[in-house]
Amino acid sequence: MLGSFSWTRNGTHFDIDKDPLVTMKPGTGTLIINIMSEGKAETYEGVYQCTARNERGAAVSNNIVVRPSSKWKLVNQHDPF
């Protein structure tokens, strides 16, 4: 049973082929957004859904909310233990 996967972002088709920082793990539908070397997390903020299809039908994932984490402030603390 060979299937296919597609993604939407905020209800609109998310074309991973048009973004060099986005890939899909083969055979799994797992979306990988690589912003480690470039790009901004804010660019990919939104509500994502994955649709998996095969000859028996389709299944849609729950909403996956992506938002950038808040800025971290590094604090030097001594561990009392």
SVG drawing of the C-alpha trace seen along z (x, -y; Angstrom):
<svg xmlns="http://www.w3.org/2000/svg" viewBox="-11 -37 38 39">
<polyline fill="none" stroke="black" stroke-width="0.4" points="0.0,0.0 1.9,-3.0 0.5,-6.3 1.1,-10.0 1.3,-12.8 0.4,-16.5 0.4,-19.4 -1.6,-22.5 -0.6,-25.6 -3.5,-27.8 -5.9,-25.9 -3.9,-26.4 -1.8,-23.9 1.8,-24.1 4.1,-23.4 7.3,-22.0 9.0,-21.8 9.1,-25.6 11.0,-26.1 14.6,-24.9 14.5,-24.8 11.5,-22.4 11.7,-18.6 9.5,-15.6 11.0,-12.5 10.5,-9.8 7.7,-7.3 6.5,-8.9 5.1,-12.3 7.2,-13.9 7.8,-17.6 11.3,-18.9 11.9,-22.6 15.6,-23.4 16.1,-26.9 19.4,-26.1 21.7,-27.8 19.3,-30.4 15.6,-31.4 13.4,-32.7 11.1,-30.6 8.4,-33.3 8.2,-32.5 6.8,-29.1 4.4,-30.0 0.9,-28.7 -1.5,-25.8 -0.4,-22.7 -2.3,-19.6 -1.1,-16.5 -3.2,-14.4 -2.2,-10.8 -3.8,-9.1 -3.7,-5.6 -6.1,-3.5 -8.3,-2.9 -8.9,-6.6 -7.5,-9.5 -6.8,-10.5 -6.2,-14.0 -4.0,-14.7 -5.1,-16.9 -4.1,-20.5 -0.4,-21.1 0.3,-24.6 3.8,-25.9 5.0,-29.1 8.4,-30.4 9.6,-30.0 10.1,-33.1 13.5,-34.5 15.7,-32.7 17.8,-34.7 20.8,-32.8 21.2,-33.0 24.3,-31.8 23.0,-29.9 24.9,-27.7 23.4,-24.3 23.0,-24.0 23.2,-20.2"/>
</svg>
